[in-house]
């Protein structure tokens, strides 16, 4: 049975890679030939209930697209989505979304995806540090010795503190669920009003930090908390600073921040291949 499962997943990946049917058509994308049931039945993600926490890239009605990455994933993998993303939200807001998730879906999710961090960068949230450090005594091979000792910092005032607060909460409340961090994608120029103009990522934020500092912090957090990270910053190939990439974004002049349906398709396809290498849940069947 296990061999059939593994072979099925490999077959799905191969079919996606060689399929000549992965074309955009009126906003609907067919990844492989065959019925949706046939596409999904060989994946460990089929029928799984996934909560999505995040910002405008994730919210149900988002800017610049009529189709969002998680909608593609639902079609291709048979995922049931629970979407909590809200435009403008930062990692301190992700904690509030997590609270709502616990209140509404405590035992009804198999996995939790977190796609956030770009707004923390844009608003100049200090990076901070993940740990405070002191000295404590411990027993080492029967002898009491003094060693350096670190404790995770949980707060709302720094990026690292916010991430720790969210992941500590989710690890406590969802010990058997898969938790996945997805890094922000690259940022191009966006102008939504006279008072909401966002420079491209070539500019540092108000604290003198570039977007990659926040991406690196998310990667480190994934190591600290033993959660997978899908690095969309590099893996997605979306690079709005290049004019050739405008085809993937909402508007060449006013919104190179939000992917359009074609950009979301590219995001979803990148995420898809990563998900096929990961367990969808840790609940014993």
PANURO-161267 format. One line per field, with one value per atom (N, C-alpha, C): residue number from 0; x, z, y; atom name; chain. Coordinates in steps of 0.05 Angstrom, whole numbers. Example, Ala and Ser with C-alpha at 12.3 -4.5 7.8 and 13.67 -1.06 7.14 Angstrom:
BEGIN
k	0	0	0	1	1	1;
xx	264	246	264	257	273	258;
zz	156	156	156	142	143	157;
yy	-114	-90	-66	-45	-21	1;
a	N	CA	C	N	CA	C;
c	A	A	A	A	A	A;
***
This chain:
BEGIN
k	0	0	0	1	1	1	2	2	2	3	3	3	4	4	4	5	5	5	6	6	6	7	7	7	8	8	8	9	9	9	10	10	10	11	11	11	12	12	12	13	13	13	14	14	14	15	15	15	16	16	16	17	17	17	18	18	18	19	19	19	20	20	20	21	21	21	22	22	22	23	23	23	24	24	24	25	25	25	26	26	26	27	27	27	28	28	28	29	29	29	30	30	30	31	31	31	32	32	32	33	33	33	34	34	34	35	35	35	36	36	36	37	37	37	38	38	38	39	39	39	40	40	40	41	41	41	42	42	42	43	43	43	44	44	44	45	45	45	46	46	46	47	47	47	48	48	48	49	49	49	50	50	50	51	51	51	52	52	52	53	53	53	54	54	54	55	55	55	56	56	56	57	57	57	58	58	58	59	59	59	60	60	60	61	61	61	62	62	62	63	63	63	64	64	64	65	65	65	66	66	66	67	67	67	68	68	68	69	69	69	70	70	70	71	71	71	72	72	72	73	73	73	74	74	74	75	75	75	76	76	76	77	77	77	78	78	78	79	79	79	80	80	80	81	81	81	82	82	82	83	83	83	84	84	84	85	85	85	86	86	86	87	87	87	88	88	88	89	89	89	90	90	90	91	91	91	92	92	92	93	93	93	94	94	94	95	95	95	96	96	96	97	97	97	98	98	98	99	99	99	100	100	100	101	101	101	102	102	102	103	103	103	104	104	104	105	105	105	106	106	106	107	107	107	108	108	108	109	109	109	110	110	110	111	111	111	112	112	112	113	113	113	114	114	114	115	115	115	116	116	116	117	117	117	118	118	118	119	119	119	120	120	120	121	121	121	122	122	122	123	123	123	124	124	124	125	125	125	126	126	126	127	127	127	128	128	128	129	129	129	130	130	130	131	131	131	132	132	132	133	133	133	134	134	134	135	135	135	136	136	136	137	137	137	138	138	138	139	139	139	140	140	140	141	141	141	142	142	142	143	143	143	144	144	144	145	145	145	146	146	146	147	147	147	148	148	148	149	149	149	150	150	150	151	151	151	152	152	152	153	153	153	154	154	154	155	155	155	156	156	156	157	157	157	158	158	158	159	159	159	160	160	160	161	161	161	162	162	162	163	163	163	164	164	164	165	165	165	166	166	166	167	167	167	168	168	168	169	169	169	170	170	170	171	171	171	172	172	172	173	173	173	174	174	174	175	175	175	176	176	176	177	177	177	178	178	178	179	179	179	180	180	180	181	181	181	182	182	182	183	183	183	184	184	184	185	185	185	186	186	186	187	187	187	188	188	188	189	189	189	190	190	190	191	191	191	192	192	192	193	193	193	194	194	194	195	195	195	196	196	196	197	197	197	198	198	198	199	199	199	200	200	200	201	201	201	202	202	202	203	203	203	204	204	204	205	205	205	206	206	206	207	207	207	208	208	208	209	209	209	210	210	210	211	211	211	212	212	212	213	213	213	214	214	214	215	215	215	216	216	216	217	217	217	218	218	218	219	219	219	220	220	220	221	221	221	222	222	222	223	223	223	224	224	224	225	225	225	226	226	226	227	227	227	228	228	228	229	229	229	230	230	230	231	231	231	232	232	232	233	233	233	234	234	234	235	235	235	236	236	236	237	237	237	238	238	238	239	239	239	240	240	240	241	241	241	242	242	242	243	243	243	244	244	244	245	245	245	246	246	246	247	247	247	248	248	248	249	249	249	250	250	250	251	251	251	252	252	252	253	253	253	254	254	254	255	255	255	256	256	256	257	257	257	258	258	258	259	259	259	260	260	260	261	261	261	262	262	262	263	263	263	264	264	264	265	265	265	266	266	266	267	267	267	268	268	268	269	269	269	270	270	270	271	271	271	272	272	272	273	273	273	274	274	274	275	275	275	276	276	276	277	277	277	278	278	278	279	279	279	280	280	280	281	281	281	282	282	282	283	283	283	284	284	284;
xx	17	0	17	39	57	71	79	93	75	49	30	27	27	25	48	73	97	98	91	91	71	48	27	36	50	60	81	99	120	107	86	72	59	48	35	55	79	100	109	113	122	102	76	55	54	57	57	80	104	128	126	113	113	87	68	41	42	30	28	2	-12	-38	-37	-14	-12	-12	-35	-38	-59	-54	-74	-97	-121	-145	-168	-174	-195	-194	-169	-165	-166	-172	-172	-148	-134	-110	-113	-108	-108	-79	-71	-43	-37	-53	-49	-75	-74	-98	-112	-137	-153	-171	-188	-207	-193	-206	-194	-190	-208	-205	-179	-174	-150	-125	-126	-103	-96	-117	-112	-109	-119	-121	-94	-73	-47	-30	-41	-25	-33	-13	-19	-35	-39	-54	-83	-91	-119	-138	-157	-177	-169	-144	-134	-146	-149	-161	-138	-134	-111	-120	-109	-114	-92	-100	-81	-82	-59	-56	-39	-46	-29	-41	-33	-40	-56	-53	-68	-62	-39	-31	-49	-62	-77	-107	-115	-143	-161	-186	-205	-209	-212	-216	-192	-173	-147	-144	-124	-119	-106	-115	-101	-105	-123	-126	-155	-163	-189	-185	-160	-154	-129	-131	-110	-96	-70	-54	-67	-82	-93	-118	-129	-151	-141	-118	-105	-98	-87	-79	-103	-125	-150	-159	-157	-165	-146	-120	-100	-97	-99	-93	-118	-141	-164	-163	-149	-147	-173	-182	-204	-192	-195	-182	-199	-186	-197	-179	-190	-173	-178	-156	-157	-141	-127	-111	-126	-114	-126	-106	-114	-96	-83	-57	-42	-32	-40	-33	-3	8	35	36	60	61	48	45	30	0	-9	-37	-40	-19	-20	-28	-18	-25	-56	-67	-96	-111	-100	-113	-111	-89	-85	-105	-110	-131	-158	-165	-191	-192	-170	-169	-175	-162	-167	-196	-207	-235	-255	-249	-268	-262	-237	-230	-211	-213	-194	-185	-203	-196	-202	-205	-214	-193	-168	-148	-125	-114	-91	-65	-66	-41	-47	-26	-29	-6	-13	7	7	31	34	50	37	49	48	69	69	97	100	126	132	119	125	115	93	83	100	111	130	154	164	186	177	154	145	140	132	126	150	173	197	198	185	186	215	226	253	255	278	282	283	299	302	319	316	330	310	317	299	302	325	330	342	336	351	370	392	412	421	424	433	452	458	474	459	459	445	462	456	470	454	469	456	474	462	477	489	515	529	546	538	553	557	536	537	550	559	570	554	551	537	556	548	565	548	561	548	551	528	528	511	517	500	473	452	424	407	392	376	346	330	301	289	269	257	243	246	233	206	185	158	148	144	133	121	108	96	113	135	150	172	180	201	191	204	196	202	225	232	213	207	189	161	152	125	125	145	146	147	163	164	137	124	97	77	77	59	65	91	98	97	103	99	70	52	24	14	22	13	24	49	61	46	37	23	-6	-19	-47	-50	-31	-33	-8	-4	20	22	-1	0	-5	-8	-13	13	14	36	35	56	58	80	73	92	94	118	123	129	117	124	135	158	170	157	158	147	162	149	161	175	190	202	181	189	170	178	158	161	146	148	134	104	91	61	51	30	18	-12	-24	-53	-68	-55	-67	-44	-51	-31	-17	-30	-18	-10	-12	-4	13	38	57	80	86	105	129	153	176	183	198	208	229	235	253	282	289	316	321	299	301	299	315	311	286	277	254	263	245	252	273	278	299	325	326	350	354	333	334	321	333	322	304	288	269	282	306	319	326	329	334	310	286	262	258	266	265	284	309	328	319	305	295	274	257	237	250	271	285	297	309	320	299	276	254	245	244	237	256	282	301	297	292	289	265	244	219	213	232	228	203	200	178	190	177	187	183	200	197	197	178	177	187	211	224	214	191	180	196	211	228	248	257	276	264	248	238	217	201	178	187	211	220	206	188	174	192	198	217	206	190	176	194	219	237	244	241	247	221	223	199	188	205	196	177	177	161	134	129	104	80	83	61	50	65	56	43	42	33	9	-3	-28	-26	-7	-5	24	34	62	70	51	58	49	28	17	17	22	21	38	63	81	85	66	67	50	26	7	7	12	11	-18	-20	-46	-51	-71	-78	-54	-40	-17	6	10	30	22	-4	-13	-11	-14	-11	18	37	65	72	60	64	53	29	16	32	42	57	83	96	120	114	92	84	76	63	54	77	99	121	134	134	145	127	101	83	84	90	91	114	133	155	151	128	123	99	99	75	53	28	6	-5	1	-7	9	8	22	3	-22	-43	-41	-39	-38	-64	-62	-87	-95;
zz	0	0	0	17	18	-8	-22	-47	-68	-68	-86	-81	-55	-48	-59	-54	-63	-93	-106	-135	-146	-132	-141	-140	-118	-115	-136	-141	-162	-189	-194	-220	-223	-201	-202	-209	-196	-201	-230	-241	-268	-288	-283	-301	-302	-279	-278	-295	-292	-305	-335	-345	-374	-387	-372	-383	-403	-425	-444	-441	-419	-415	-395	-384	-363	-376	-386	-399	-385	-385	-373	-393	-383	-400	-384	-389	-375	-345	-334	-305	-293	-310	-299	-310	-293	-302	-297	-318	-315	-313	-291	-287	-302	-299	-313	-326	-345	-357	-338	-344	-327	-308	-294	-277	-252	-237	-213	-192	-192	-173	-179	-205	-213	-206	-209	-203	-173	-156	-127	-112	-123	-107	-100	-115	-109	-91	-81	-64	-35	-17	11	21	3	11	3	-11	-20	4	4	25	51	52	77	80	105	112	120	105	109	116	137	145	134	122	110	126	138	153	136	135	119	115	93	87	61	45	20	-1	1	-17	-14	9	16	20	27	33	10	16	-3	-27	-22	-44	-45	-62	-62	-86	-85	-107	-131	-154	-179	-190	-179	-190	-186	-203	-200	-191	-185	-175	-157	-134	-114	-113	-104	-104	-90	-67	-53	-68	-85	-102	-122	-133	-151	-136	-112	-96	-89	-84	-77	-101	-125	-149	-155	-153	-161	-140	-114	-93	-77	-82	-66	-38	-33	-7	-1	24	34	49	38	50	71	92	112	112	101	95	116	129	149	142	119	112	108	116	115	104	85	73	94	92	109	135	140	166	167	191	198	216	225	241	268	279	304	299	275	267	262	253	248	274	297	323	327	320	322	304	280	262	273	286	299	321	337	358	346	324	311	300	289	279	302	325	347	356	356	364	345	319	299	290	288	276	292	318	336	327	321	314	285	269	241	220	227	207	209	186	184	181	170	166	167	173	175	159	139	123	132	135	142	120	108	85	93	106	117	121	125	131	114	91	73	85	100	113	137	151	173	162	139	126	118	105	95	117	140	163	181	173	189	216	219	245	251	274	281	280	270	269	296	314	341	341	362	365	374	368	376	405	417	444	462	488	509	521	532	541	570	586	613	619	644	652	673	670	689	695	718	725	716	708	700	707	707	713	687	686	663	673	665	673	703	719	747	762	747	759	753	772	768	755	730	716	708	702	694	663	650	621	612	588	575	570	573	570	556	535	520	522	521	523	500	486	464	474	459	464	450	464	452	457	436	439	413	414	389	378	390	382	363	359	340	322	299	280	291	303	315	338	354	377	368	346	335	325	310	299	322	342	365	378	381	395	379	353	336	336	332	330	357	378	405	409	402	405	387	362	343	351	360	368	392	410	434	427	409	403	381	364	341	340	360	361	339	327	307	279	276	250	237	211	196	195	203	202	182	163	142	139	140	134	105	93	65	66	54	55	35	40	21	-6	-27	-53	-56	-77	-81	-85	-78	-79	-100	-117	-136	-126	-141	-133	-133	-114	-113	-103	-116	-107	-107	-84	-81	-75	-65	-60	-54	-50	-45	-18	-1	26	29	8	9	-16	-15	-36	-24	-37	-26	-46	-38	-55	-61	-83	-90	-69	-69	-49	-51	-72	-74	-52	-42	-20	7	26	53	65	87	101	120	137	154	175	180	198	184	158	143	136	137	131	104	90	65	69	49	52	58	46	50	79	95	124	137	129	140	129	104	93	108	113	128	156	169	196	196	175	173	169	153	149	175	191	216	236	235	253	246	221	213	225	225	238	268	280	309	319	304	312	298	282	268	251	234	215	187	167	140	131	113	101	70	57	28	20	9	3	-23	-23	-48	-57	-39	-47	-69	-67	-88	-106	-96	-113	-133	-127	-145	-171	-172	-197	-202	-185	-189	-181	-200	-196	-209	-194	-206	-213	-205	-212	-242	-254	-283	-299	-320	-336	-349	-354	-367	-349	-323	-303	-298	-310	-306	-312	-331	-339	-315	-293	-270	-248	-253	-232	-240	-221	-225	-245	-242	-260	-261	-285	-289	-275	-274	-263	-234	-226	-199	-180	-189	-171	-181	-174	-179	-153	-136	-110	-109	-121	-120	-146	-145	-169	-181	-207	-220	-221	-236	-237	-247	-267	-277	-257	-242	-220	-198	-191	-170	-179	-205	-216	-212	-218	-214	-185	-167	-139	-131	-140	-132	-143	-167	-178	-162	-154	-137	-110	-98	-72	-75	-97	-102	-101	-115	-116	-89	-73	-46	-28	-31	-14	-19	-43	-50	-36	-24	-10	20	29	58	68	92	104	106	102	105	133	149	177	193	219	236	254	247	262	253	272	265	254	232	218	230;
yy	-24	0	25	25	48	52	29	32	45	37	49	79	87	115	131	121	134	136	114	114	133	135	153	182	189	216	223	204	208	211	195	197	224	235	261	283	281	301	299	275	271	281	276	285	315	328	357	368	355	365	363	342	337	345	352	357	381	377	399	415	410	423	445	452	472	500	509	534	551	577	595	598	597	600	611	636	651	647	648	647	619	599	572	557	542	529	499	483	454	445	433	426	400	381	356	347	329	319	300	295	277	293	279	292	302	320	331	309	290	267	252	248	233	249	275	292	291	290	294	267	245	221	209	217	205	223	244	262	259	262	261	285	305	330	328	307	304	304	321	322	335	345	357	385	393	419	438	459	477	505	515	543	561	583	602	628	635	660	678	704	722	749	762	789	790	812	815	794	782	761	736	734	710	715	739	744	736	730	719	737	763	782	800	794	808	825	843	862	848	857	850	822	806	779	769	752	738	710	703	676	677	665	666	639	639	615	591	596	574	563	578	568	547	553	534	508	511	488	471	484	469	453	464	449	426	431	411	389	395	376	367	380	373	383	405	417	433	431	447	471	496	519	533	542	560	585	607	631	653	661	682	707	707	729	755	777	804	824	840	860	878	882	900	887	862	850	843	847	841	816	809	784	787	811	814	808	814	808	778	765	736	722	732	720	722	745	748	729	726	706	678	672	645	641	663	661	655	668	663	635	625	598	578	582	564	564	588	592	578	579	569	541	533	508	491	491	479	451	434	406	400	420	416	422	425	431	410	405	386	401	426	441	471	486	515	528	545	559	588	600	628	642	662	677	706	716	743	753	779	791	816	818	840	867	866	890	899	879	886	901	892	907	935	937	963	983	973	991	995	984	988	976	953	939	930	936	927	897	887	858	846	857	846	821	805	780	758	734	711	703	709	698	720	717	731	710	719	700	707	686	689	665	661	638	622	596	578	554	542	518	493	473	448	424	401	376	365	364	352	329	305	281	279	287	284	308	327	351	376	394	419	439	448	467	491	512	537	540	544	546	570	580	599	587	603	593	614	605	624	618	639	637	652	640	654	680	701	727	728	732	735	763	779	806	815	838	850	872	879	903	897	872	865	842	840	819	791	788	762	755	775	771	763	775	769	740	733	706	685	690	671	668	691	690	673	677	661	632	625	597	582	596	584	577	595	591	568	568	547	519	519	493	482	499	490	481	495	489	468	465	447	429	412	395	374	366	345	355	382	393	402	401	412	443	456	485	493	510	517	547	558	586	590	611	618	647	651	677	696	722	742	739	748	750	778	782	808	829	854	876	897	904	925	950	972	997	993	1007	1007	1034	1044	1069	1065	1064	1059	1085	1106	1132	1151	1177	1197	1191	1177	1171	1142	1127	1099	1093	1102	1098	1081	1058	1039	1036	1044	1042	1013	1009	983	974	949	937	946	960	971	992	1004	1023	1008	1016	1006	1017	1004	1016	1038	1047	1069	1063	1037	1029	1022	1028	1022	993	977	949	942	923	914	889	884	862	835	830	804	799	820	816	803	810	798	769	765	738	719	730	714	707	726	721	699	699	678	650	649	624	615	633	626	616	630	621	593	586	559	538	545	527	526	549	550	534	534	522	495	486	460	459	480	480	484	472	476	505	514	540	537	549	550	578	579	605	616	629	640	664	676	699	691	666	657	636	618	596	603	624	630	642	654	667	694	703	728	751	769	790	816	831	854	878	877	899	898	874	871	876	892	898	873	854	829	814	820	805	819	841	856	839	820	802	787	785	769	787	813	831	848	860	874	897	915	938	948	953	960	986	1005	1031	1035	1022	1028	1004	980	957	934	935	913	897	899	886	861	863	840	825	799	782	781	780	776	745	737	708	691	702	688	686	708	707	688	688	669	640	636	609	600	619	612	607	623	619	591	585	560	536	538	516	511	533	531	517	526	515	485	479	452	432	438	419	416	438	436	418	422	407	377	369	341	327	342	331	331	342	345	330	320	308	329	321	339	341	322	322	301	303	283	268	270	254	225	207	179	169	155	145	118;
a	N	CA	C	N	CA	C	N	CA	C	N	CA	C	N	CA	C	N	CA	C	N	CA	C	N	CA	C	N	CA	C	N	CA	C	N	CA	C	N	CA	C	N	CA	C	N	CA	C	N	CA	C	N	CA	C	N	CA	C	N	CA	C	N	CA	C	N	CA	C	N	CA	C	N	CA	C	N	CA	C	N	CA	C	N	CA	C	N	CA	C	N	CA	C	N	CA	C	N	CA	C	N	CA	C	N	CA	C	N	CA	C	N	CA	C	N	CA	C	N	CA	C	N	CA	C	N	CA	C	N	CA	C	N	CA	C	N	CA	C	N	CA	C	N	CA	C	N	CA	C	N	CA	C	N	CA	C	N	CA	C	N	CA	C	N	CA	C	N	CA	C	N	CA	C	N	CA	C	N	CA	C	N	CA	C	N	CA	C	N	CA	C	N	CA	C	N	CA	C	N	CA	C	N	CA	C	N	CA	C	N	CA	C	N	CA	C	N	CA	C	N	CA	C	N	CA	C	N	CA	C	N	CA	C	N	CA	C	N	CA	C	N	CA	C	N	CA	C	N	CA	C	N	CA	C	N	CA	C	N	CA	C	N	CA	C	N	CA	C	N	CA	C	N	CA	C	N	CA	C	N	CA	C	N	CA	C	N	CA	C	N	CA	C	N	CA	C	N	CA	C	N	CA	C	N	CA	C	N	CA	C	N	CA	C	N	CA	C	N	CA	C	N	CA	C	N	CA	C	N	CA	C	N	CA	C	N	CA	C	N	CA	C	N	CA	C	N	CA	C	N	CA	C	N	CA	C	N	CA	C	N	CA	C	N	CA	C	N	CA	C	N	CA	C	N	CA	C	N	CA	C	N	CA	C	N	CA	C	N	CA	C	N	CA	C	N	CA	C	N	CA	C	N	CA	C	N	CA	C	N	CA	C	N	CA	C	N	CA	C	N	CA	C	N	CA	C	N	CA	C	N	CA	C	N	CA	C	N	CA	C	N	CA	C	N	CA	C	N	CA	C	N	CA	C	N	CA	C	N	CA	C	N	CA	C	N	CA	C	N	CA	C	N	CA	C	N	CA	C	N	CA	C	N	CA	C	N	CA	C	N	CA	C	N	CA	C	N	CA	C	N	CA	C	N	CA	C	N	CA	C	N	CA	C	N	CA	C	N	CA	C	N	CA	C	N	CA	C	N	CA	C	N	CA	C	N	CA	C	N	CA	C	N	CA	C	N	CA	C	N	CA	C	N	CA	C	N	CA	C	N	CA	C	N	CA	C	N	CA	C	N	CA	C	N	CA	C	N	CA	C	N	CA	C	N	CA	C	N	CA	C	N	CA	C	N	CA	C	N	CA	C	N	CA	C	N	CA	C	N	CA	C	N	CA	C	N	CA	C	N	CA	C	N	CA	C	N	CA	C	N	CA	C	N	CA	C	N	CA	C	N	CA	C	N	CA	C	N	CA	C	N	CA	C	N	CA	C	N	CA	C	N	CA	C	N	CA	C	N	CA	C	N	CA	C	N	CA	C	N	CA	C	N	CA	C	N	CA	C	N	CA	C	N	CA	C	N	CA	C	N	CA	C	N	CA	C	N	CA	C	N	CA	C	N	CA	C	N	CA	C	N	CA	C	N	CA	C	N	CA	C	N	CA	C	N	CA	C	N	CA	C	N	CA	C	N	CA	C	N	CA	C	N	CA	C	N	CA	C	N	CA	C	N	CA	C	N	CA	C	N	CA	C	N	CA	C	N	CA	C	N	CA	C	N	CA	C	N	CA	C	N	CA	C	N	CA	C	N	CA	C	N	CA	C	N	CA	C	N	CA	C	N	CA	C	N	CA	C	N	CA	C	N	CA	C	N	CA	C	N	CA	C	N	CA	C	N	CA	C	N	CA	C	N	CA	C	N	CA	C	N	CA	C	N	CA	C	N	CA	C	N	CA	C	N	CA	C	N	CA	C	N	CA	C	N	CA	C	N	CA	C	N	CA	C	N	CA	C	N	CA	C	N	CA	C	N	CA	C	N	CA	C	N	CA	C	N	CA	C	N	CA	C	N	CA	C	N	CA	C	N	CA	C	N	CA	C	N	CA	C	N	CA	C	N	CA	C	N	CA	C	N	CA	C	N	CA	C	N	CA	C	N	CA	C	N	CA	C	N	CA	C	N	CA	C	N	CA	C	N	CA	C	N	CA	C	N	CA	C	N	CA	C	N	CA	C	N	CA	C	N	CA	C	N	CA	C;
c	A	A	A	A	A	A	A	A	A	A	A	A	A	A	A	A	A	A	A	A	A	A	A	A	A	A	A	A	A	A	A	A	A	A	A	A	A	A	A	A	A	A	A	A	A	A	A	A	A	A	A	A	A	A	A	A	A	A	A	A	A	A	A	A	A	A	A	A	A	A	A	A	A	A	A	A	A	A	A	A	A	A	A	A	A	A	A	A	A	A	A	A	A	A	A	A	A	A	A	A	A	A	A	A	A	A	A	A	A	A	A	A	A	A	A	A	A	A	A	A	A	A	A	A	A	A	A	A	A	A	A	A	A	A	A	A	A	A	A	A	A	A	A	A	A	A	A	A	A	A	A	A	A	A	A	A	A	A	A	A	A	A	A	A	A	A	A	A	A	A	A	A	A	A	A	A	A	A	A	A	A	A	A	A	A	A	A	A	A	A	A	A	A	A	A	A	A	A	A	A	A	A	A	A	A	A	A	A	A	A	A	A	A	A	A	A	A	A	A	A	A	A	A	A	A	A	A	A	A	A	A	A	A	A	A	A	A	A	A	A	A	A	A	A	A	A	A	A	A	A	A	A	A	A	A	A	A	A	A	A	A	A	A	A	A	A	A	A	A	A	A	A	A	A	A	A	A	A	A	A	A	A	A	A	A	A	A	A	A	A	A	A	A	A	A	A	A	A	A	A	A	A	A	A	A	A	A	A	A	A	A	A	A	A	A	A	A	A	A	A	A	A	A	A	A	A	A	A	A	A	A	A	A	A	A	A	A	A	A	A	A	A	A	A	A	A	A	A	A	A	A	A	A	A	A	A	A	A	A	A	A	A	A	A	A	A	A	A	A	A	A	A	A	A	A	A	A	A	A	A	A	A	A	A	A	A	A	A	A	A	A	A	A	A	A	A	A	A	A	A	A	A	A	A	A	A	A	A	A	A	A	A	A	A	A	A	A	A	A	A	A	A	A	A	A	A	A	A	A	A	A	A	A	A	A	A	A	A	A	A	A	A	A	A	A	A	A	A	A	A	A	A	A	A	A	A	A	A	A	A	A	A	A	A	A	A	A	A	A	A	A	A	A	A	A	A	A	A	A	A	A	A	A	A	A	A	A	A	A	A	A	A	A	A	A	A	A	A	A	A	A	A	A	A	A	A	A	A	A	A	A	A	A	A	A	A	A	A	A	A	A	A	A	A	A	A	A	A	A	A	A	A	A	A	A	A	A	A	A	A	A	A	A	A	A	A	A	A	A	A	A	A	A	A	A	A	A	A	A	A	A	A	A	A	A	A	A	A	A	A	A	A	A	A	A	A	A	A	A	A	A	A	A	A	A	A	A	A	A	A	A	A	A	A	A	A	A	A	A	A	A	A	A	A	A	A	A	A	A	A	A	A	A	A	A	A	A	A	A	A	A	A	A	A	A	A	A	A	A	A	A	A	A	A	A	A	A	A	A	A	A	A	A	A	A	A	A	A	A	A	A	A	A	A	A	A	A	A	A	A	A	A	A	A	A	A	A	A	A	A	A	A	A	A	A	A	A	A	A	A	A	A	A	A	A	A	A	A	A	A	A	A	A	A	A	A	A	A	A	A	A	A	A	A	A	A	A	A	A	A	A	A	A	A	A	A	A	A	A	A	A	A	A	A	A	A	A	A	A	A	A	A	A	A	A	A	A	A	A	A	A	A	A	A	A	A	A	A	A	A	A	A	A	A	A	A	A	A	A	A	A	A	A	A	A	A	A	A	A	A	A	A	A	A	A	A	A	A	A	A	A	A	A	A	A	A	A	A	A	A	A	A	A	A	A	A	A	A	A	A	A	A	A	A	A	A	A	A	A	A	A	A	A	A	A	A	A	A	A	A	A	A	A	A	A	A	A	A	A	A	A	A	A	A	A	A	A	A	A	A	A	A	A	A	A	A	A	A	A	A	A	A	A	A	A;
***
